[in-house]
Amino acid sequence: GRTVAEMNVPKISVGVRVERLIGNAWVQQDYFSASKTNTYTVTASKTLTVPIGYFYRVKSIHTAHTDSSSSVTEGLYI
């Protein structure tokens, strides 16, 4: 996950939630995050080993100073 601001901000962060589809519900498989101060970008990454035969997606929460937004990927079958 990556968050980019237009300028340096007091605090910037990204939270990344990896979800697995079980039945009709997306269930959290893992969560990781990163934050920095007095900069305009932050990145969080992690290598995961997951069971095959499921759909997975990633939801991210992006925060730059007092602004925030979220994003979600399409499901990917592994």
C-alpha distances in whole Angstrom, upper triangle without the diagonal:
4,7,10,14,17,19,18,18,19,16,12,10,6,7,6,9,11,14,17,20,23,26,25,22,19,19,16,16,13,11,9,8,9,11,14,17,19,16,14,11,8,6,5,6,9,12,14,17,18,21,22,24,21,19,15,12,9,9,7,9,9,12,14,17,19,17,14,13,11,10,11,11,15,16,16,20,20
4,7,10,13,15,15,15,17,14,10,8,6,9,9,13,14,18,21,23,27,29,28,25,22,22,19,19,17,14,12,10,9,10,12,15,16,13,11,7,6,4,6,9,12,15,17,21,22,25,26,27,25,22,19,16,12,12,9,9,8,10,11,15,17,15,13,12,11,11,13,13,17,19,19,23,23
4,7,10,12,12,12,14,11,7,7,6,9,11,14,17,20,23,25,29,31,30,27,23,24,21,21,19,16,14,11,10,9,11,13,13,11,8,6,6,7,9,12,16,19,21,24,25,28,29,30,28,25,21,18,14,13,9,9,6,7,8,11,13,11,10,10,10,11,14,15,19,21,22,26,26
4,7,9,9,10,13,11,8,9,10,13,15,18,20,23,27,29,32,35,33,30,27,27,25,25,23,20,17,14,13,12,11,13,12,9,6,4,7,9,12,15,19,22,24,27,28,32,32,34,31,28,24,21,18,16,13,12,9,9,8,11,14,12,11,11,13,13,16,18,21,24,25,28,29
4,5,7,7,11,10,8,10,12,15,17,21,23,26,29,31,35,37,35,32,29,30,27,28,25,22,20,17,15,13,12,12,11,8,5,6,9,12,15,18,22,25,27,31,32,35,36,37,34,31,28,24,21,19,15,14,10,9,6,9,11,10,11,12,14,15,19,20,24,27,28,32,32
4,7,9,13,13,11,14,15,19,21,24,27,29,33,35,38,40,38,36,32,33,31,32,29,26,24,20,18,16,15,14,12,10,7,9,12,15,19,22,25,28,31,34,35,38,39,40,37,34,31,27,24,22,19,17,13,12,9,11,13,12,13,14,17,18,21,23,26,29,31,34,35
4,6,10,11,11,14,16,20,22,26,28,31,35,37,40,42,40,38,34,35,32,33,30,27,24,21,18,15,13,12,9,7,5,9,12,16,19,22,26,29,32,35,36,40,41,42,39,36,33,29,26,24,20,19,15,13,10,10,13,13,15,17,19,21,24,26,29,32,33,37,37
4,7,9,9,12,15,19,22,25,28,31,35,37,40,43,41,38,35,34,32,32,29,26,23,19,16,13,10,8,6,4,4,8,11,15,18,21,25,28,31,35,36,39,40,42,39,37,33,30,26,24,21,18,15,13,9,9,13,13,15,17,20,22,25,27,31,33,34,37,38
4,5,7,10,14,17,20,24,27,30,33,36,39,41,39,36,33,33,30,31,28,24,21,18,15,11,9,7,5,6,6,9,11,15,18,21,25,28,30,34,35,39,40,41,38,36,32,29,25,23,19,17,13,10,7,6,9,10,13,16,18,20,24,26,30,32,34,37,37
4,7,10,14,17,21,24,27,30,34,36,39,42,40,36,33,33,30,31,27,24,21,17,14,11,8,5,5,7,9,11,12,16,18,22,25,29,31,34,35,39,41,42,39,37,33,30,26,24,20,17,14,11,8,6,9,12,14,17,20,22,25,28,32,34,35,38,39
4,7,11,13,17,20,23,26,30,33,35,38,36,33,30,29,26,27,24,20,17,13,11,7,6,4,6,7,9,10,10,13,15,18,21,25,27,31,32,35,37,39,36,33,30,26,23,20,17,14,11,8,6,5,9,10,12,15,17,19,22,25,29,30,32,35,35
4,7,11,14,17,20,23,27,30,32,35,33,30,27,26,23,24,21,17,15,11,9,6,6,6,8,7,7,7,7,10,12,15,19,22,24,28,29,32,34,35,32,30,26,23,19,17,13,11,8,6,4,6,9,9,10,12,14,16,19,21,25,27,28,31,32
4,7,10,13,17,20,23,26,29,32,30,27,23,23,20,20,17,14,11,7,6,4,6,9,11,10,10,8,6,8,9,13,15,19,21,24,25,29,30,32,29,27,23,20,16,14,10,8,6,5,7,9,11,11,9,11,12,14,16,19,22,24,25,28,28
4,7,10,13,16,20,22,25,28,27,24,20,19,16,17,14,11,9,6,6,6,9,12,15,13,12,9,7,7,7,10,13,16,18,21,22,25,27,28,25,23,19,16,12,10,7,6,5,6,9,12,13,12,10,10,9,11,13,15,19,20,21,24,25
4,7,10,13,17,19,22,25,24,20,17,16,13,14,11,7,6,4,7,9,12,15,18,17,16,13,10,9,8,10,12,15,16,19,19,22,24,25,22,20,17,14,10,8,5,5,7,9,12,14,15,14,11,11,9,10,12,14,17,18,20,22,22
4,7,10,13,16,19,22,21,18,14,13,10,11,8,6,5,6,9,12,15,18,21,19,18,15,12,10,8,8,10,12,12,16,16,19,20,22,19,17,13,10,7,6,5,7,9,12,15,18,19,17,14,12,10,10,10,11,14,15,16,19,19
4,6,10,13,15,18,18,14,11,10,7,8,6,5,7,9,12,15,19,22,25,23,22,19,16,14,11,11,11,13,12,15,14,16,18,19,16,14,10,8,6,5,6,9,12,15,18,21,21,19,16,14,11,10,9,11,13,13,14,17,17
4,7,10,13,16,16,13,9,8,6,5,5,6,9,11,15,18,21,25,28,26,24,21,18,15,12,11,10,11,9,11,10,13,14,15,12,11,7,6,5,7,9,12,15,18,21,24,24,23,19,17,13,12,10,10,12,11,11,13,13
4,7,9,13,12,9,6,5,4,5,7,9,12,15,18,21,25,28,31,29,27,24,22,19,16,15,14,14,12,13,11,12,13,14,10,8,6,5,6,8,11,14,17,20,24,27,26,24,21,18,15,13,10,10,11,9,10,12,12
4,6,10,10,8,5,5,6,6,9,12,15,18,22,25,28,32,34,33,31,28,25,22,19,18,16,16,12,12,9,10,10,10,7,6,5,7,9,11,15,18,21,24,28,30,30,28,24,22,18,16,13,12,12,9,9,10,10
4,6,7,6,4,6,9,10,13,15,19,21,25,28,31,35,37,35,33,30,28,25,23,21,20,19,16,16,12,12,12,10,6,5,6,8,11,13,17,19,23,26,30,32,32,29,26,23,19,17,14,13,11,8,10,10,11
4,6,5,6,7,10,11,14,17,21,24,27,30,34,37,40,38,37,34,31,28,25,24,22,21,18,17,13,12,12,11,8,8,10,12,15,16,20,22,26,29,32,35,34,32,28,26,22,21,17,17,15,12,13,12,13
4,6,8,10,13,14,18,21,24,27,31,33,37,40,43,41,39,36,34,31,29,27,26,25,22,21,17,15,15,12,10,10,12,14,17,18,22,25,28,31,35,37,36,34,30,28,24,22,19,18,16,13,15,14,16
4,7,10,13,15,18,20,24,26,30,32,36,39,41,40,38,35,33,30,28,27,26,26,23,22,19,18,17,15,12,11,12,13,16,17,20,23,26,29,33,35,34,32,28,25,22,20,17,17,15,12,15,14,17
4,6,10,12,15,17,21,23,26,29,33,35,38,37,35,32,30,28,25,24,23,23,20,20,17,17,17,15,12,11,11,12,14,14,18,20,23,26,30,32,31,29,25,22,19,18,15,15,14,12,15,15,17
4,7,9,12,14,17,19,23,25,29,32,35,33,31,28,26,24,21,20,20,20,17,18,15,15,16,14,11,9,8,8,10,11,14,16,20,23,27,29,28,26,22,20,16,15,12,12,12,10,12,13,15
4,6,9,11,15,18,21,24,28,31,34,33,31,28,26,23,20,19,18,18,15,16,13,13,15,15,11,11,9,10,11,11,14,17,20,23,27,29,28,27,23,21,17,16,14,14,15,12,14,15,15
4,6,8,11,14,18,21,25,28,31,30,28,25,22,20,17,16,15,16,13,14,12,13,16,16,13,12,10,10,9,10,12,14,18,20,24,26,26,25,21,19,16,15,13,14,15,13,15,16,16
4,7,11,14,18,21,25,28,31,30,29,26,22,20,16,15,13,13,10,10,8,10,13,14,11,11,9,10,10,11,14,16,19,22,25,28,28,27,23,21,18,17,15,15,16,14,14,14,14
4,7,11,14,18,21,25,28,26,26,22,19,16,13,12,10,11,9,10,10,13,15,17,15,14,11,11,10,11,12,14,17,19,23,25,26,24,21,20,17,16,15,15,17,15,16,17,16
4,7,11,14,18,21,24,23,22,19,16,14,10,10,9,12,11,13,13,16,19,20,18,17,13,12,10,10,10,11,14,16,19,21,22,21,18,17,14,15,14,15,17,17,17,19,19
4,7,11,14,18,21,20,19,16,13,11,7,8,8,11,11,14,15,19,21,23,20,19,16,14,11,11,10,11,13,14,17,19,21,20,17,17,15,15,15,16,19,19,19,21,20
4,7,11,14,17,16,16,13,10,8,6,8,9,13,14,18,19,22,24,26,24,22,18,16,13,12,9,9,10,11,14,16,17,17,14,15,13,14,15,17,20,21,21,24,23
4,7,11,14,13,13,10,7,7,5,9,11,15,17,20,22,25,27,29,27,25,21,19,15,14,11,11,10,11,12,14,16,16,14,15,15,16,18,19,23,23,24,27,26
4,7,10,10,11,9,6,8,8,12,15,18,20,24,25,29,31,33,30,28,24,22,18,17,13,12,10,9,10,11,14,14,13,15,15,17,19,21,25,26,27,30,29
4,7,7,9,8,6,9,11,14,17,21,23,27,28,32,34,36,33,31,28,25,21,20,16,15,12,11,10,11,14,15,15,17,18,20,22,24,28,29,30,33,32
4,6,9,9,9,13,14,18,21,25,27,31,32,36,38,40,37,35,31,28,24,23,19,17,14,12,10,9,13,15,15,18,20,22,25,27,31,32,33,36,36
4,7,9,11,14,17,20,24,27,30,33,35,39,40,42,39,37,33,30,27,25,21,19,16,13,10,10,13,15,17,19,21,23,26,28,32,34,35,38,38
4,6,8,12,15,18,22,25,28,31,33,37,38,40,37,35,31,28,24,23,19,18,14,12,10,10,14,15,16,18,20,21,24,26,30,32,32,36,36
4,7,11,14,17,21,24,27,31,32,35,36,38,35,33,29,26,22,21,17,16,12,11,8,10,13,13,14,15,17,18,22,23,27,29,30,33,34
4,7,10,14,17,21,23,27,28,32,33,35,32,29,26,23,19,18,15,14,10,10,9,12,15,14,14,15,16,16,19,20,24,26,27,30,30
4,7,10,14,17,20,24,25,29,30,32,29,27,23,21,17,16,13,12,10,10,10,12,15,15,14,14,15,15,18,19,23,24,25,28,28
4,7,10,14,16,20,22,25,26,28,26,24,20,18,14,14,11,12,10,12,13,16,18,17,15,15,15,14,16,17,20,22,22,25,24
4,7,11,13,17,18,22,23,26,23,22,18,16,12,13,10,11,11,13,15,17,20,18,16,16,15,14,15,16,19,20,20,23,22
4,7,10,13,15,19,20,23,21,20,16,14,12,13,12,14,14,16,18,21,23,22,19,18,17,16,16,15,18,18,18,20,19
4,6,10,12,16,18,21,19,18,15,14,12,14,13,16,17,19,21,24,26,25,22,21,19,18,17,16,19,18,17,19,17
4,7,10,13,15,18,17,17,14,14,13,16,16,19,20,23,25,28,30,28,25,24,21,20,18,17,19,18,16,17,15
4,6,10,12,15,14,14,12,13,12,15,16,19,21,24,26,29,31,29,26,24,21,20,18,17,18,16,14,15,12
4,7,9,13,13,14,12,14,14,18,19,22,24,27,30,33,34,33,29,28,24,22,20,18,19,17,15,14,11
4,6,9,9,10,9,12,13,16,19,22,24,27,30,33,34,32,29,27,23,21,19,17,17,14,12,11,9
4,7,7,10,10,14,16,19,21,25,27,31,34,37,37,35,32,29,26,24,21,19,18,15,13,11,8
4,6,9,10,13,16,19,22,26,28,32,35,38,39,36,33,30,27,24,21,18,17,13,11,8,5
4,7,10,13,17,20,23,27,29,33,36,39,39,37,33,31,27,24,20,18,16,12,10,7,6
4,6,10,13,16,20,23,26,30,33,36,36,34,30,27,23,21,17,15,13,9,8,6,6
4,7,11,14,17,20,23,27,30,33,33,31,27,24,20,17,14,11,9,6,5,4,6
4,7,10,14,17,20,23,27,30,30,27,24,21,17,14,11,9,8,5,5,6,7
4,7,10,14,16,20,23,26,26,24,20,17,13,11,7,6,6,5,6,9,10
4,7,10,13,16,20,23,23,20,17,14,11,8,6,5,8,8,9,12,13
4,7,10,13,17,20,20,17,13,11,7,6,4,7,10,11,13,16,17
4,6,10,13,16,16,14,11,8,5,5,6,9,12,14,16,19,20
4,7,10,13,13,11,7,6,4,7,9,12,16,17,19,23,24
4,7,10,11,8,5,5,6,8,11,14,18,20,22,25,26
4,6,7,6,4,7,9,12,15,18,21,24,25,29,30
4,6,5,6,9,12,14,18,21,24,27,28,32,32
4,6,8,12,15,18,21,24,28,30,32,35,36
4,7,10,14,17,21,24,27,30,32,35,36
4,7,11,14,18,21,24,27,29,32,34
4,7,11,14,17,21,23,25,29,30
4,7,11,14,17,20,22,26,27
4,7,11,14,16,19,22,24
4,7,10,13,15,19,21
4,7,9,12,15,17
4,6,8,12,14
4,6,10,13
4,7,10
4,6
4
